[in-house]
Amino acid sequence: MNTRQQSGPEAPAERRRRQLLEAADRVVLREGPGASMNAIAAEAGITKPILYRHFGDKGGLYAALAKRHTDALLRALRDALDAPADRRRRVESTLETYLLAVESRPQVYRFLMHPAESPPSSEGGFDVGVHSVPLLRRLGEELAEVIEDRIDLGPGGAQLARVWGHGIVGMMHAAGDWWLVERPCSRAELVRGLTDLLWGRLAEADDREGGPGF
């Protein structure tokens, strides 16, 4: 979940917001779902009311961090899908990219996907259904769009692409969540197993004519 990227000149307000999000990221890396607005404000060298002025409340800050990390993950997944390799290898690379993001920054993952683990505080915790489900839905819709653009699924292809997109994201999330806690196998073994599960229909489908290919 590397959020670094190239961009043009920033307006002062945008630069300040990015700096605050970077401070929040540092706290989340240390504390995971237990990251508090007080700790984030202290890390940024400001008072908590100033932090509230930028993000509204803890939920607003969470939403901003979720967008930041989801944007970065989606860029990485698209890069994996565009890699010069055969289709099975690109599927493996996409799964590998997701699992590596989860494994490399587990505290960020727990903050984004398990905010209900946050200990009770005067700030209130997160409702995991309110915050993490929309994040997964966004990933599912984005993947569905990629599938529809690249694979010829025949009549009803748009609907099937959404079924596949949300199904694959749900599989990656559930399997990755389980694997991160129990570590019953290597990441490579998990990638191979998930690819085998997906491969049947993916191996048979043709690329969409005029599309970028899958």
LUMMAR-950946 format. One record per residue: chain; y, x, z of N, C-alpha, C in turn; residue in one letter; residue number from 1. Coordinates in steps of 0.1 Angstrom, whole numbers, plus 5000, padded with zeros to 4 digits. Atoms other than C-alpha are relative to their C-alpha. Layout:
BEGIN
+--------+------+------+------+-------+-------+-------+------+------+------+--------+-----+
: chaine : n_c2 : n_c1 : n_c3 : ca_c2 : ca_c1 : ca_c3 : c_c2 : c_c1 : c_c3 : residu : num :
+--------+------+------+------+-------+-------+-------+------+------+------+--------+-----+
:      A :    Y :    X :    Z :     Y :     X :     Z :    Y :    X :    Z :      A : NUM :
...
+--------+------+------+------+-------+-------+-------+------+------+------+--------+-----+
! end
This chain:
BEGIN
+--------+------+------+------+-------+-------+-------+------+------+------+--------+-----+
: chaine : n_c2 : n_c1 : n_c3 : ca_c2 : ca_c1 : ca_c3 : c_c2 : c_c1 : c_c3 : residu : num :
+--------+------+------+------+-------+-------+-------+------+------+------+--------+-----+
:      A : 4988 : 5008 : 5000 :  5000 :  5000 :  5000 : 5012 : 5009 : 5000 :      M :   1 :
:      A : 4988 : 4991 : 5001 :  5025 :  5026 :  4989 : 5011 : 4993 : 4993 :      N :   2 :
:      A : 4989 : 5008 : 5005 :  5058 :  5010 :  4984 : 5011 : 5008 : 4993 :      T :   3 :
:      A : 4990 : 4992 : 5007 :  5077 :  5039 :  4968 : 5000 : 4996 : 4985 :      R :   4 :
:      A : 4999 : 5003 : 5015 :  5090 :  5032 :  4933 : 5014 : 5005 : 4995 :      Q :   5 :
:      A : 4988 : 4996 : 5006 :  5117 :  5043 :  4909 : 5009 : 4988 : 4998 :      Q :   6 :
:      A : 4991 : 5011 : 5002 :  5148 :  5021 :  4907 : 5014 : 5005 : 4996 :      S :   7 :
:      A : 4986 : 4996 : 5004 :  5184 :  5021 :  4895 : 5009 : 5000 : 5013 :      G :   8 :
:      A : 4991 : 4999 : 4989 :  5215 :  5024 :  4917 : 4999 : 4987 : 5009 :      P :   9 :
:      A : 5001 : 5011 : 4991 :  5214 :  5002 :  4948 : 5014 : 4996 : 5005 :      E :  10 :
:      A : 4988 : 5005 : 4993 :  5242 :  4980 :  4962 : 4999 : 5004 : 5015 :      A :  11 :
:      A : 5001 : 4996 : 4986 :  5251 :  4989 :  4998 : 4991 : 4990 : 5008 :      P :  12 :
:      A : 5008 : 5009 : 4993 :  5235 :  4957 :  5011 : 4985 : 5001 : 4997 :      A :  13 :
:      A : 5014 : 4998 : 5003 :  5203 :  4963 :  4992 : 4995 : 5013 : 5006 :      E :  14 :
:      A : 5004 : 4987 : 4994 :  5202 :  4999 :  5004 : 4997 : 4998 : 5015 :      R :  15 :
:      A : 5001 : 5002 : 4986 :  5207 :  4988 :  5040 : 4987 : 4992 : 5003 :      R :  16 :
:      A : 5012 : 5008 : 4998 :  5179 :  4962 :  5037 : 4988 : 5008 : 4998 :      R :  17 :
:      A : 5011 : 4991 : 5002 :  5156 :  4988 :  5022 : 4998 : 5009 : 5012 :      R :  18 :
:      A : 5001 : 4991 : 4988 :  5163 :  5011 :  5051 : 4994 : 4993 : 5012 :      Q :  19 :
:      A : 5005 : 5008 : 4989 :  5156 :  4984 :  5076 : 4985 : 4997 : 4998 :      L :  20 :
:      A : 5014 : 5002 : 5003 :  5123 :  4976 :  5059 : 4992 : 5013 : 5002 :      L :  21 :
:      A : 5007 : 4987 : 4998 :  5114 :  5013 :  5059 : 4998 : 5003 : 5015 :      E :  22 :
:      A : 5001 : 4998 : 4985 :  5121 :  5014 :  5097 : 4989 : 4991 : 5005 :      A :  23 :
:      A : 5011 : 5009 : 4996 :  5099 :  4983 :  5101 : 4986 : 5005 : 4996 :      A :  24 :
:      A : 5013 : 4994 : 5005 :  5071 :  5000 :  5081 : 4996 : 5010 : 5010 :      D :  25 :
:      A : 5004 : 4989 : 4990 :  5072 :  5030 :  5105 : 4994 : 4994 : 5013 :      R :  26 :
:      A : 5005 : 5006 : 4988 :  5068 :  5007 :  5135 : 4987 : 4994 : 4998 :      V :  27 :
:      A : 5012 : 5007 : 5003 :  5041 :  4987 :  5118 : 4988 : 5010 : 4999 :      V :  28 :
:      A : 5010 : 4990 : 5001 :  5022 :  5019 :  5110 : 4995 : 5005 : 5014 :      L :  29 :
:      A : 5004 : 4996 : 4987 :  5022 :  5028 :  5147 : 4994 : 4989 : 5008 :      R :  30 :
:      A : 5004 : 5010 : 4990 :  5017 :  4994 :  5163 : 4993 : 4988 : 4993 :      E :  31 :
:      A : 5008 : 5010 : 5006 :  5001 :  4971 :  5137 : 5006 : 4986 : 5003 :      G :  32 :
:      A : 4995 : 5014 : 4998 :  5004 :  4933 :  5144 : 5009 : 4999 : 5013 :      P :  33 :
:      A : 4992 : 5000 : 4988 :  5020 :  4942 :  5178 : 5014 : 5004 : 4998 :      G :  34 :
:      A : 4986 : 4996 : 5003 :  5052 :  4954 :  5161 : 5010 : 4990 : 5004 :      A :  35 :
:      A : 4990 : 5009 : 4995 :  5082 :  4938 :  5178 : 5013 : 5002 : 4993 :      S :  36 :
:      A : 4986 : 4998 : 5005 :  5117 :  4931 :  5167 : 5008 : 5010 : 5008 :      M :  37 :
:      A : 4994 : 4991 : 4992 :  5129 :  4951 :  5196 : 4997 : 5015 : 4996 :      N :  38 :
:      A : 5004 : 4986 : 5004 :  5109 :  4982 :  5185 : 5005 : 5003 : 4986 :      A :  39 :
:      A : 4995 : 4997 : 5013 :  5120 :  4978 :  5149 : 5015 : 5002 : 5000 :      I :  40 :
:      A : 4986 : 4997 : 4999 :  5156 :  4975 :  5158 : 5003 : 5014 : 5006 :      A :  41 :
:      A : 4998 : 4987 : 4994 :  5154 :  5006 :  5180 : 4997 : 5011 : 4990 :      A :  42 :
:      A : 5004 : 4990 : 5011 :  5136 :  5025 :  5151 : 5012 : 5001 : 4990 :      E :  43 :
:      A : 4989 : 5000 : 5010 :  5165 :  5015 :  5128 : 5013 : 5004 : 5006 :      A :  44 :
:      A : 4987 : 4997 : 4993 :  5192 :  5024 :  5154 : 5010 : 4989 : 5000 :      G :  45 :
:      A : 4991 : 5012 : 5000 :  5206 :  4989 :  5155 : 4996 : 4991 : 5012 :      I :  46 :
:      A : 5004 : 5010 : 4990 :  5206 :  4960 :  5179 : 4992 : 4989 : 4993 :      T :  47 :
:      A : 5009 : 5010 : 5005 :  5182 :  4931 :  5175 : 5008 : 4989 : 4993 :      K :  48 :
:      A : 4992 : 5010 : 5007 :  5210 :  4906 :  5166 : 5003 : 5004 : 4985 :      P :  49 :
:      A : 4997 : 4995 : 5013 :  5218 :  4928 :  5136 : 4988 : 4998 : 4991 :      I :  50 :
:      A : 5012 : 5002 : 5008 :  5182 :  4927 :  5125 : 4998 : 4985 : 4997 :      L :  51 :
:      A : 5001 : 5014 : 5003 :  5182 :  4889 :  5128 : 5010 : 4996 : 4989 :      Y :  52 :
:      A : 4990 : 5003 : 5010 :  5213 :  4888 :  5107 : 4995 : 5003 : 4986 :      R :  53 :
:      A : 5005 : 4996 : 5013 :  5195 :  4905 :  5079 : 4987 : 4991 : 4996 :      H :  54 :
:      A : 5013 : 5007 : 5003 :  5161 :  4886 :  5081 : 4998 : 4986 : 5006 :      F :  55 :
:      A : 5001 : 5013 : 4994 :  5167 :  4855 :  5102 : 4992 : 5000 : 5012 :      G :  56 :
:      A : 5008 : 4999 : 4988 :  5138 :  4859 :  5125 : 4988 : 5009 : 4997 :      D :  57 :
:      A : 5012 : 4991 : 5002 :  5104 :  4877 :  5128 : 4992 : 4995 : 4988 :      K :  58 :
:      A : 5007 : 5005 : 5012 :  5089 :  4854 :  5102 : 5007 : 5004 : 4987 :      G :  59 :
:      A : 4992 : 4996 : 5012 :  5117 :  4863 :  5077 : 4997 : 5015 : 4998 :      G :  60 :
:      A : 5003 : 4986 : 5001 :  5110 :  4900 :  5084 : 4986 : 5002 : 4994 :      L :  61 :
:      A : 5014 : 4999 : 5005 :  5073 :  4895 :  5079 : 5000 : 4997 : 4985 :      Y :  62 :
:      A : 5001 : 5004 : 5014 :  5079 :  4877 :  5046 : 5006 : 5011 : 4991 :      A :  63 :
:      A : 4994 : 4989 : 5007 :  5101 :  4906 :  5034 : 4991 : 5012 : 4998 :      A :  64 :
:      A : 5010 : 4989 : 5001 :  5075 :  4932 :  5043 : 4988 : 4996 : 4992 :      L :  65 :
:      A : 5012 : 5005 : 5009 :  5047 :  4911 :  5027 : 5004 : 5001 : 4986 :      A :  66 :
:      A : 4996 : 4999 : 5014 :  5067 :  4909 :  4995 : 5000 : 5015 : 4995 :      K :  67 :
:      A : 4999 : 4985 : 5003 :  5073 :  4947 :  4996 : 4987 : 5006 : 4997 :      R :  68 :
:      A : 5013 : 4994 : 5002 :  5037 :  4956 :  5000 : 4992 : 4993 : 4989 :      H :  69 :
:      A : 5007 : 5007 : 5011 :  5023 :  4929 :  4977 : 5005 : 5005 : 4987 :      T :  70 :
:      A : 4995 : 4994 : 5013 :  5046 :  4941 :  4949 : 4994 : 5013 : 4997 :      D :  71 :
:      A : 5005 : 4987 : 5002 :  5034 :  4976 :  4954 : 4985 : 5000 : 4997 :      A :  72 :
:      A : 5015 : 5002 : 5002 :  4997 :  4965 :  4955 : 4998 : 4995 : 4986 :      L :  73 :
:      A : 5002 : 5006 : 5014 :  5001 :  4944 :  4923 : 5003 : 5011 : 4989 :      L :  74 :
:      A : 4997 : 4989 : 5010 :  5017 :  4974 :  4905 : 4988 : 5009 : 4999 :      R :  75 :
:      A : 5012 : 4991 : 5000 :  4987 :  4996 :  4915 : 4988 : 4993 : 4993 :      A :  76 :
:      A : 5011 : 5007 : 5006 :  4962 :  4969 :  4905 : 5002 : 4999 : 4985 :      L :  77 :
:      A : 4998 : 5001 : 5014 :  4978 :  4965 :  4871 : 4998 : 5014 : 4993 :      R :  78 :
:      A : 5002 : 4986 : 5005 :  4978 :  5003 :  4866 : 4985 : 5002 : 4998 :      D :  79 :
:      A : 5014 : 4998 : 5001 :  4941 :  5003 :  4873 : 4994 : 4992 : 4989 :      A :  80 :
:      A : 5005 : 5008 : 5011 :  4935 :  4975 :  4848 : 5004 : 5006 : 4987 :      L :  81 :
:      A : 4995 : 4994 : 5012 :  4955 :  4994 :  4822 : 4994 : 5014 : 4997 :      D :  82 :
:      A : 5005 : 4986 : 5001 :  4936 :  5027 :  4827 : 4991 : 5001 : 4987 :      A :  83 :
:      A : 5009 : 4998 : 5012 :  4919 :  5041 :  4795 : 4986 : 5003 : 5004 :      P :  84 :
:      A : 5014 : 4999 : 4996 :  4883 :  5034 :  4804 : 4993 : 4987 : 4995 :      A :  85 :
:      A : 5007 : 5012 : 5004 :  4856 :  5009 :  4796 : 5002 : 4989 : 5010 :      D :  86 :
:      A : 4997 : 5012 : 4992 :  4857 :  4974 :  4811 : 4994 : 5001 : 5014 :      R :  87 :
:      A : 5007 : 4999 : 4987 :  4832 :  4980 :  4839 : 5008 : 5010 : 5009 :      R :  88 :
:      A : 4993 : 4990 : 4992 :  4850 :  5012 :  4850 : 5014 : 4994 : 5005 :      R :  89 :
:      A : 4987 : 5005 : 4995 :  4884 :  4993 :  4851 : 4998 : 4990 : 5011 :      R :  90 :
:      A : 5003 : 5009 : 4989 :  4868 :  4966 :  4872 : 4998 : 5008 : 5013 :      V :  91 :
:      A : 5003 : 4991 : 4988 :  4855 :  4993 :  4896 : 5013 : 5006 : 5005 :      E :  92 :
:      A : 4987 : 4993 : 4996 :  4889 :  5010 :  4896 : 5009 : 4990 : 5007 :      S :  93 :
:      A : 4991 : 5010 : 4994 :  4907 :  4977 :  4904 : 4995 : 4997 : 5015 :      T :  94 :
:      A : 5005 : 5003 : 4987 :  4884 :  4970 :  4934 : 5002 : 5012 : 5009 :      L :  95 :
:      A : 4997 : 4988 : 4992 :  4887 :  5006 :  4945 : 5014 : 5001 : 5005 :      E :  96 :
:      A : 4986 : 5000 : 4997 :  4925 :  5004 :  4944 : 5003 : 4991 : 5012 :      T :  97 :
:      A : 4998 : 5010 : 4989 :  4925 :  4973 :  4967 : 4994 : 5006 : 5013 :      Y :  98 :
:      A : 5007 : 4995 : 4987 :  4900 :  4988 :  4992 : 5007 : 5013 : 5005 :      L :  99 :
:      A : 4993 : 4987 : 4996 :  4918 :  5022 :  4992 : 5013 : 4996 : 5007 :      L : 100 :
:      A : 4987 : 5004 : 4994 :  4951 :  5004 :  5000 : 4998 : 4995 : 5014 :      A : 101 :
:      A : 5004 : 5005 : 4987 :  4934 :  4986 :  5029 : 4996 : 5011 : 5010 :      V : 102 :
:      A : 5005 : 4989 : 4992 :  4917 :  5017 :  5042 : 5011 : 5010 : 5004 :      E : 103 :
:      A : 4991 : 4989 : 4998 :  4946 :  5041 :  5039 : 5011 : 4996 : 5010 :      S : 104 :
:      A : 4989 : 5005 : 4991 :  4971 :  5019 :  5059 : 4994 : 4988 : 5008 :      R : 105 :
:      A : 5006 : 5012 : 4993 :  4949 :  4997 :  5082 : 5009 : 4992 : 5009 :      P : 106 :
:      A : 4991 : 5007 : 4991 :  4977 :  4989 :  5106 : 5009 : 4991 : 4992 :      Q : 107 :
:      A : 4992 : 5008 : 5009 :  4998 :  4976 :  5077 : 4992 : 4988 : 4996 :      V : 108 :
:      A : 5009 : 5011 : 5004 :  4969 :  4955 :  5065 : 4998 : 4990 : 5011 :      Y : 109 :
:      A : 5002 : 5009 : 4988 :  4963 :  4941 :  5100 : 5013 : 4992 : 5002 :      R : 110 :
:      A : 4987 : 5006 : 4998 :  5000 :  4933 :  5103 : 5002 : 4988 : 4990 :      F : 111 :
:      A : 4998 : 5010 : 5010 :  5000 :  4914 :  5070 : 4990 : 4989 : 5000 :      L : 112 :
:      A : 5011 : 5010 : 5001 :  4966 :  4897 :  5072 : 4995 : 4994 : 5013 :      M : 113 :
:      A : 5005 : 5005 : 4987 :  4960 :  4893 :  5109 : 5012 : 5000 : 5010 :      H : 114 :
:      A : 4989 : 5000 : 4990 :  4994 :  4887 :  5125 : 4997 : 4992 : 5013 :      P : 115 :
:      A : 5003 : 5007 : 4988 :  4978 :  4863 :  5150 : 4994 : 5009 : 5010 :      A : 116 :
:      A : 5005 : 4990 : 4990 :  4964 :  4895 :  5167 : 5012 : 5005 : 5008 :      E : 117 :
:      A : 4988 : 4996 : 4992 :  5000 :  4901 :  5179 : 4999 : 4995 : 5014 :      S : 118 :
:      A : 5000 : 5005 : 4986 :  5001 :  4899 :  5217 : 5011 : 4990 : 5002 :      P : 119 :
:      A : 4989 : 5009 : 4997 :  5021 :  4870 :  5231 : 5013 : 5007 : 5005 :      P : 120 :
:      A : 4987 : 4995 : 4996 :  5058 :  4877 :  5235 : 5010 : 4989 : 5000 :      S : 121 :
:      A : 4989 : 5010 : 5000 :  5091 :  4860 :  5239 : 5004 : 4997 : 4986 :      S : 122 :
:      A : 4996 : 5002 : 5014 :  5096 :  4864 :  5201 : 4990 : 4990 : 4994 :      E : 123 :
:      A : 5010 : 5008 : 5006 :  5065 :  4844 :  5194 : 4991 : 5008 : 4990 :      G : 124 :
:      A : 5008 : 4994 : 5010 :  5036 :  4854 :  5172 : 5001 : 4994 : 4987 :      G : 125 :
:      A : 5000 : 5005 : 5014 :  5028 :  4848 :  5136 : 4989 : 4989 : 4999 :      F : 126 :
:      A : 5011 : 5009 : 5003 :  5007 :  4818 :  5124 : 4994 : 5006 : 4987 :      D : 127 :
:      A : 5007 : 4993 : 5011 :  4982 :  4836 :  5102 : 4999 : 4991 : 4987 :      V : 128 :
:      A : 5001 : 5009 : 5011 :  4978 :  4805 :  5080 : 5013 : 4998 : 4993 :      G : 129 :
:      A : 4987 : 5002 : 5006 :  5015 :  4801 :  5074 : 5004 : 5012 : 4991 :      V : 130 :
:      A : 4995 : 4988 : 5006 :  5021 :  4837 :  5064 : 4990 : 5007 : 4991 :      H : 131 :
:      A : 5008 : 4992 : 5009 :  4990 :  4854 :  5050 : 4993 : 4992 : 4989 :      S : 132 :
:      A : 5005 : 5008 : 5010 :  4976 :  4825 :  5030 : 5009 : 5000 : 4987 :      V : 133 :
:      A : 4992 : 4998 : 5012 :  5006 :  4825 :  5006 : 4999 : 5013 : 4994 :      P : 134 :
:      A : 5001 : 4987 : 5005 :  5002 :  4862 :  5002 : 4987 : 5001 : 4991 :      L : 135 :
:      A : 5012 : 5001 : 5007 :  4966 :  4857 :  4991 : 5001 : 4991 : 4987 :      L : 136 :
:      A : 4998 : 5009 : 5012 :  4976 :  4828 :  4968 : 5008 : 5007 : 4989 :      R : 137 :
:      A : 4993 : 4993 : 5010 :  5001 :  4850 :  4951 : 4992 : 5010 : 4993 :      R : 138 :
:      A : 5010 : 4991 : 5006 :  4975 :  4877 :  4945 : 4991 : 4993 : 4990 :      L : 139 :
:      A : 5009 : 5007 : 5009 :  4952 :  4851 :  4931 : 5006 : 4995 : 4987 :      G : 140 :
:      A : 4993 : 5005 : 5012 :  4978 :  4836 :  4907 : 5003 : 5012 : 4991 :      E : 141 :
:      A : 4997 : 4988 : 5008 :  4988 :  4871 :  4895 : 4987 : 5005 : 4993 :      E : 142 :
:      A : 5012 : 4996 : 5007 :  4952 :  4880 :  4888 : 4995 : 4990 : 4990 :      L : 143 :
:      A : 5004 : 5010 : 5010 :  4945 :  4847 :  4871 : 5008 : 5002 : 4987 :      A : 144 :
:      A : 4991 : 4997 : 5011 :  4975 :  4855 :  4848 : 4995 : 5011 : 4992 :      E : 145 :
:      A : 5006 : 4988 : 5006 :  4960 :  4889 :  4840 : 4988 : 4996 : 4992 :      V : 146 :
:      A : 5013 : 5004 : 5006 :  4926 :  4874 :  4832 : 5002 : 4991 : 4988 :      I : 147 :
:      A : 4997 : 5009 : 5011 :  4940 :  4847 :  4810 : 5006 : 5007 : 4988 :      E : 148 :
:      A : 4994 : 4992 : 5011 :  4961 :  4872 :  4790 : 4990 : 5009 : 4993 :      D : 149 :
:      A : 5009 : 4989 : 5005 :  4932 :  4896 :  4785 : 4987 : 4995 : 4995 :      R : 150 :
:      A : 5013 : 5004 : 5003 :  4900 :  4876 :  4782 : 4999 : 4987 : 4993 :      I : 151 :
:      A : 5001 : 5012 : 5007 :  4890 :  4849 :  4758 : 4989 : 4992 : 5007 :      D : 152 :
:      A : 5009 : 5008 : 4992 :  4874 :  4823 :  4781 : 4996 : 4987 : 4993 :      L : 153 :
:      A : 5003 : 5012 : 5008 :  4872 :  4796 :  4754 : 5008 : 4987 : 5006 :      G : 154 :
:      A : 4993 : 5012 : 4996 :  4882 :  4759 :  4760 : 5000 : 4999 : 5016 :      P : 155 :
:      A : 4998 : 5000 : 4986 :  4895 :  4754 :  4795 : 5002 : 5013 : 5007 :      G : 156 :
:      A : 4999 : 4986 : 4995 :  4902 :  4791 :  4798 : 5011 : 5002 : 5011 :      G : 157 :
:      A : 4990 : 4999 : 4990 :  4934 :  4787 :  4818 : 4996 : 4996 : 5014 :      A : 158 :
:      A : 5005 : 5005 : 4987 :  4917 :  4767 :  4845 : 4990 : 5010 : 5005 :      Q : 159 :
:      A : 5011 : 4991 : 4995 :  4887 :  4791 :  4846 : 5006 : 5013 : 5005 :      L : 160 :
:      A : 4993 : 4987 : 4996 :  4911 :  4821 :  4848 : 5005 : 4998 : 5014 :      A : 161 :
:      A : 4995 : 5002 : 4986 :  4926 :  4806 :  4880 : 4988 : 4999 : 5010 :      R : 162 :
:      A : 5012 : 5000 : 4991 :  4891 :  4799 :  4894 : 4996 : 5015 : 5003 :      V : 163 :
:      A : 5004 : 4986 : 4999 :  4882 :  4836 :  4887 : 5010 : 5008 : 5009 :      W : 164 :
:      A : 4990 : 4993 : 4993 :  4915 :  4849 :  4900 : 5000 : 4998 : 5015 :      G : 165 :
:      A : 5001 : 5002 : 4986 :  4914 :  4832 :  4933 : 4987 : 5003 : 5006 :      H : 166 :
:      A : 5013 : 4996 : 4995 :  4877 :  4837 :  4937 : 4999 : 5015 : 5002 :      G : 167 :
:      A : 5001 : 4986 : 4999 :  4879 :  4874 :  4931 : 5009 : 5005 : 5012 :      I : 168 :
:      A : 4991 : 4996 : 4989 :  4909 :  4878 :  4955 : 4993 : 4996 : 5014 :      V : 169 :
:      A : 5007 : 5004 : 4987 :  4890 :  4858 :  4982 : 4988 : 5009 : 5003 :      G : 170 :
:      A : 5012 : 4991 : 4998 :  4859 :  4880 :  4977 : 5005 : 5014 : 5004 :      M : 171 :
:      A : 4995 : 4987 : 4996 :  4880 :  4912 :  4979 : 5005 : 5000 : 5014 :      M : 172 :
:      A : 4994 : 5001 : 4987 :  4898 :  4900 :  5010 : 4989 : 4999 : 5011 :      H : 173 :
:      A : 5011 : 5002 : 4990 :  4866 :  4888 :  5029 : 4992 : 5013 : 5001 :      A : 174 :
:      A : 5009 : 4988 : 4999 :  4845 :  4918 :  5019 : 5008 : 5012 : 5006 :      A : 175 :
:      A : 4992 : 4989 : 4995 :  4873 :  4943 :  5026 : 5003 : 4999 : 5015 :      G : 176 :
:      A : 4997 : 5003 : 4986 :  4881 :  4927 :  5060 : 4987 : 5004 : 5008 :      D : 177 :
:      A : 5013 : 4997 : 4993 :  4844 :  4929 :  5070 : 4997 : 5015 : 5000 :      W : 178 :
:      A : 5003 : 4985 : 5001 :  4840 :  4965 :  5057 : 5009 : 5008 : 5008 :      W : 179 :
:      A : 4991 : 4992 : 4992 :  4871 :  4978 :  5074 : 4996 : 5001 : 5014 :      L : 180 :
:      A : 5004 : 5001 : 4986 :  4858 :  4967 :  5108 : 4986 : 5007 : 5002 :      V : 181 :
:      A : 5013 : 4995 : 4997 :  4821 :  4975 :  5105 : 4995 : 5013 : 4993 :      E : 182 :
:      A : 5004 : 4988 : 5007 :  4819 :  5003 :  5079 : 4985 : 5001 : 4998 :      R : 183 :
:      A : 5015 : 4999 : 5001 :  4783 :  4995 :  5070 : 4996 : 5008 : 4988 :      P : 184 :
:      A : 5003 : 4992 : 5011 :  4785 :  5015 :  5038 : 5012 : 5008 : 4995 :      C : 185 :
:      A : 4988 : 4993 : 5005 :  4808 :  5039 :  5019 : 5008 : 4990 : 4991 :      S : 186 :
:      A : 4992 : 5008 : 5009 :  4837 :  5025 :  4999 : 4994 : 5000 : 4986 :      R : 187 :
:      A : 5006 : 5000 : 5013 :  4820 :  5036 :  4967 : 4988 : 4990 : 4999 :      A : 188 :
:      A : 5011 : 5009 : 5000 :  4789 :  5016 :  4976 : 5004 : 4986 : 5000 :      E : 189 :
:      A : 4995 : 5014 : 5000 :  4809 :  4985 :  4984 : 5006 : 4997 : 4986 :      L : 190 :
:      A : 4994 : 5002 : 5014 :  4828 :  4989 :  4950 : 4989 : 4997 : 4990 :      V : 191 :
:      A : 5011 : 5002 : 5010 :  4795 :  4991 :  4931 : 4994 : 4986 : 5003 :      R : 192 :
:      A : 5007 : 5013 : 4997 :  4780 :  4961 :  4949 : 5009 : 4988 : 4996 :      G : 193 :
:      A : 4991 : 5011 : 5004 :  4811 :  4939 :  4943 : 5001 : 5000 : 4985 :      L : 194 :
:      A : 5000 : 5000 : 5015 :  4812 :  4950 :  4906 : 4988 : 4994 : 4995 :      T : 195 :
:      A : 5012 : 5006 : 5005 :  4776 :  4941 :  4902 : 5001 : 4985 : 5001 :      D : 196 :
:      A : 4998 : 5014 : 4998 :  4784 :  4907 :  4916 : 5008 : 4993 : 4989 :      L : 197 :
:      A : 4990 : 5006 : 5010 :  4813 :  4901 :  4892 : 4995 : 5002 : 4985 :      L : 198 :
:      A : 5001 : 4995 : 5014 :  4798 :  4917 :  4861 : 4994 : 4991 : 4990 :      W : 199 :
:      A : 5007 : 5008 : 5009 :  4776 :  4890 :  4846 : 5009 : 4994 : 4989 :      G : 200 :
:      A : 4992 : 5007 : 5010 :  4802 :  4868 :  4828 : 5011 : 5009 : 4995 :      R : 201 :
:      A : 4990 : 4991 : 5005 :  4828 :  4896 :  4826 : 4994 : 5009 : 4989 :      L : 202 :
:      A : 5006 : 4991 : 5010 :  4803 :  4917 :  4806 : 4999 : 4993 : 4986 :      A : 203 :
:      A : 5003 : 5007 : 5013 :  4798 :  4889 :  4780 : 5013 : 4995 : 4994 :      E : 204 :
:      A : 4988 : 5006 : 5005 :  4834 :  4876 :  4776 : 5007 : 5010 : 4990 :      A : 205 :
:      A : 4992 : 4992 : 5009 :  4854 :  4889 :  4746 : 5014 : 5001 : 5004 :      D : 206 :
:      A : 4985 : 4998 : 4997 :  4889 :  4903 :  4748 : 5007 : 4989 : 4992 :      D : 207 :
:      A : 4992 : 5009 : 5007 :  4916 :  4878 :  4739 : 5006 : 5007 : 4987 :      R : 208 :
:      A : 4995 : 4994 : 5012 :  4927 :  4884 :  4703 : 5015 : 5002 : 5001 :      E : 209 :
:      A : 4986 : 4997 : 4999 :  4961 :  4901 :  4702 : 5004 : 5004 : 5014 :      G : 210 :
:      A : 4996 : 4997 : 4986 :  4960 :  4907 :  4740 : 4998 : 5015 : 5003 :      G : 211 :
:      A : 5001 : 4986 : 4997 :  4960 :  4940 :  4758 : 4986 : 5005 : 5003 :      P : 212 :
:      A : 5014 : 4997 : 4997 :  4922 :  4939 :  4764 : 4997 : 5002 : 5015 :      G : 213 :
:      A : 5005 : 4999 : 4986 :  4902 :  4940 :  4796 : 4988 : 5009 : 5000 :      F : 214 :
+--------+------+------+------+-------+-------+-------+------+------+------+--------+-----+
! end
